[in-house]
Amino acid sequence: MSTNASRPLKLGTRGSTLAMAQSGQVAERVRHLTGRPVELVGITTYGDVSREHLSQIGGTGVFVSALRDALLAGEVDFAVHSLKDLPTAQPPQLALAAVPVREDPRDALVARDGLTFEQLPDGSRVGTGSPRRMAQLNAWARALGKRIETVPIRGNIERRLNFVSSGELDAVVLATAGLRRAEMAAGITEFIDPGAVLPAPGQGALAVECVASDEELTARLAELDDPRTRIAVTAERSLLSALEAGCSAPVGALADVRDEGQDVTELHLRGAVGNVDGTTLVQLSTTGRVPASVDESLTRAEAMGRELADEMLAKGAAGLMGERAH
């Protein structure tokens, strides 16, 4: 037992209702694992204070950098992020210690009068802060023979839901996982099938990060890791990285991990990139077998993500992304 075993562990988190809720759930599990108290430390990020839309401020790392700075400064012991906010390049001095079991990765529609997307009248105003959602929602509407107006919105969950309850918008689209973790899922009128709208890479998953040099804490936090979730999000994030796209680019990805007997696992990966008005959408998928060994599976998942990205780039995906790494 280390000399500071009774000292509370400090968990860095964004201060939003959702972030505090999901970090509180992780804190409870870490208390159980370590026997140590865990204190939540709310940290304000650039993404929280900026009033610009994510597509304007760049998206990549805007909700993460301040938390990572606090980790490196020793102000907190570990941090919890929404994995979809995490840049794909991992700093060597920080360890992605755990990716816990994923919540539902799908997007959710919250619409007036209990409507589904197909029931929305022509010309309906649908709010989202995500270029990825705008691209796929507009393409979906076009496939249904109607038009929607996608309206850029920012703010916490309560503010976004209020756009509908106040009548300002006909519907908003949010992550199912966030609504559930914040206990605000009652208003969902449709869980959007990924066949219509693919979620953001890593959506629904959390990332637990700490300083890599703290091997004892890294090992304890690793007990929260879910191998199936990590394999899936590794493939999704590899696709995003190979497209050289930031987390505000209009890229959707979802990997499904399916057991095929004791020694073989099947990985099905889908990707989508579109322009915001939905007039052009590149959608491809791939299926491959990955070894039962977690390390080998992660290597194969990374390769599958890169391979699918190459196919998408060959089909014209590069010209559809507003944000490129260079």
N, C-alpha and C positions, 0 to 999 in steps of 0.2 A: 504493500500500500504506500503510495507516494505521500510525501509530507503535506501536500496541499489537497489531499483527498477530500477534506471536508469543505474546501473553498467552493462556493457556487461556480458552476460553469456559466460563462456569459455567451448567450446565443444572439448573434447579430441578425436583425431582420428589418425589412422596410416597415414603416409604421402604419400602413393601411390596414383596414379591417380584415381584408383577405390575408395579407401577409402575416399579421399577428395571429390569426386563426390557424393557418397552416403551420406556422412556426411553433405555436403552442402545442399542436399535436405531436410534432417531432420532439419538443422539449419533454413531454410526458414519457415518451419512449426512451429518451436518453437518461432521464431520471431513473427509470426502471432498470436500464442496462448497467449504469455506473453506480447507482446508489447515492449519487451526488445531486444536490439541488441545482436547478437550472434557472437562470434569470434571463428574461427577454430584454434586449437592448435595442430600442427603436432607432433606426438610422435613416436620415432623410437623404434620398438620392437625387441626382440631377433630373431623372425622369419624373420624380414626384413634384418638383417645383416648377419645371418648365411648362409653359402654357402652349407650346407649339405641338403640332401633331407629330407622332412618332416618325412618320416618313420624312419630316423636315429636320428633326434633331438627330436622325441617323439610326436610332433604335439600338445599335450594338453596344451593349454594356452600360446603357444609361441608367438601368435599375440595379446594376451590379458593382460598378467601380467603387462607390463609397463604402460598400460592405467589405470589399476586398482590401481597401485601404485600412479599414479598422482591424481586419484580421492581421495584416502585415505589421501594423503598429502595436499589436498586442492588446488592443482595447477590447476585443472579444475573442473567445476561444474557438468558436465555430460559427458558421453562418448558414442560413437556409434561403435558397433562391427558388423561384419558379424556373425550372430547367429551360423553358423556351426563351428566357431572358438572358441566358448564359452565352457569352461568345464561344464559338466553337474551338478556338485556340486556348488550351489550358496553360496558365502560367506555371513554370516548373516549381516555384516556391510554394504553390498551393496544391492541395490534394483534393480531388473530387472523391471524398471518402465513401459516400453512399448515394445511391439513387433508390429510394424506397419504392414499395409497390405503387404502381401508377393508378391514379383515379381515372375515371372515364375520360378518354382523350377527345371526345366529340365536341363540336360547337353546339350551342343551344340557341333556339329562337325564343324570344319573349315578345309576343305580339298582342296587340289590342284584341279584345273580344274572343280570345282563345284561338285565334287563327293559326293555321300552319302556313308554311311558305307558299305552297301551291294555292292556298285560299286567299292570299293577299291580293287586293285589287290592283289592276294596272296602275302604274304611277305611284305606288306606295313608297313612303320614305323610310328607309332602313338604316339605322345607325350602327357604325362600327369604326373603331380607330385603326383597323388593320387593312393594309392594301391587299394582303392575301385573301381576306374574306371578301373584300370588294370585288376582286377579280372573279372569284368563283361564284359569288352570289349573282353578279351581273350575267355571267355565262349561264347559270342555272335558269335565271329569269328568261333569258333569250331562248333557251331550249324549250321553255314552257309557252313561248309565244307572247310574252309580255315584257314590260319594262318596269324597272324599279329605279329609284333615286337613292344611291348610297351616300349617306351623310357622315362626314368625319366627326367623331365624338371622342372626348377624353374624359377622365375623371374616374372616381371609384365606382364600385358596383351600384351603390345606392343612387348615385347621380345618373348613371346610365339607365337604370330601370325607371327612374323618374321621367326620363324623356318619353316613355310610353304611357305611364300613368297620367302624366299631365296633358297628353294628347299632342305633344309637339312632334312626335314621330309615331309611325304605325308599328314599328318593331325595332328591336335591337338584337344583335347577335353577340353572345359572350361565350366564354369557355364553360362547359358543363362542370368541370372540376372546381373552378373558382366559385360558382354558384353553390355547389354542394358543400364545399369547405366552409363557406361563409354562412351556411344554412339559409340560403336565399333561393333555393331551387323550386319553390312552390309555384312561381309564376311561369315556369318553362312551358311553352305551348307546343314545342317540337324539339326532339333530339335529332340533330341534322345528320343524316346518313353520310359517312365519309365518301360514299360513291358520288355524292353531289358536291360536298365541300370537304376537302381534306384539311385536317387541323394543322397548326404550326408544328414544326419539328420539336419533339419533346413536350408537347402540350399535355397537361394533366400530370406530369411528373415533377418531382422536387429534386433539388440538388443540395446535398449537405457537404459543405466545404470547410476545410481547416488548413492550418499551416502544415506543410509536408514534413517539416522537421520534428513535429510532435507525433512521434511514431505510436506512442501509447494511446493517445486520443484517436488518431487515425484508425488504429486497429479496433477500438471499441465502437466507433461510429460505423465502421465497415459492417458491423453486425446488422445494421439497418438495411443493407443493400439487398435488392431483389434482382437476381441474375437475369431473369426473363425481361424485366423492365429495362435493365441496363443494355442488354443486347439490342432490344428494339430501338431505344433512343440513340444508341451508337450508330445504327444504320441510318436513322433519320438525320442525325447531325452530320454524319459523314457526307450525305447527299448535299446538305446545305453548305458545308464547307467547300466541297468540290465545285459547287456552283458559284463559289466566291461571293455569296450573298450574305448580307447582314440579317439580323432577326426582325427587321421591319420590311424586308423585301417580300414580294408577293409569292412566296414559296410555301407550298403545303406538302407534308410528308407524313406517312403513317406506316409503321412496320408491325406485322402480326407475327408472333412466335408461336408455333404449334408443335407439340411433341409428336414424333412419329416413331414411337418405340423407345427402347432404353438408351440407345446410343446415337440416335439421329433426331435433330430438330429441324423443322422447316421454317424458313423465314420468308415472309411475303412482304415486299416493300413497294409502296405506291408513292409517286411524286407528281406534283403539279406546279406549273409556273404560268402566270397569265398577266396580261396588261390589266390595269385597274378597271377599264370599262368592260372587260370580259369578252371583247371581240375576238381575241386570240388566246387560246389556252393550250399548253403542251402538257399532256397527261400520259405518263407511262408507268409500267409496273414490272417487277421481276420477282421470281421465286427461286429460292435455292436452298440446298441442305447445308446445315452448319453442324459442326461437331458437338458432341455432348460436353466436352471440356469448355469451361467458361472462357478461358484465355483464348483458345482457338476460335471459339464462336465470335468473340469480339473482333478478332482479326478479320474473320470472314465477313462479319456484318459491316465493318469499315469498307472492305473491298467492294461489297455489293452496293453500298451507297455511292462510292466513286464511279462504279461502272454504270449505274442508272443515271447519274448526273451527266456522264459523258454522252450517253444516248440522248438525254434531254437537250444538251447543248447542241448536238448534231441536228436536232429537230428545230432549232431556233430559239431555245430558251434564253440565251444570253441577251438577246435584244428586248426581252420582256421585263427585265429586272431594273428597277429604278436605282438600286443601291448596289454598287460593285465594290469589291475590296480595293481596287486600284483603278 
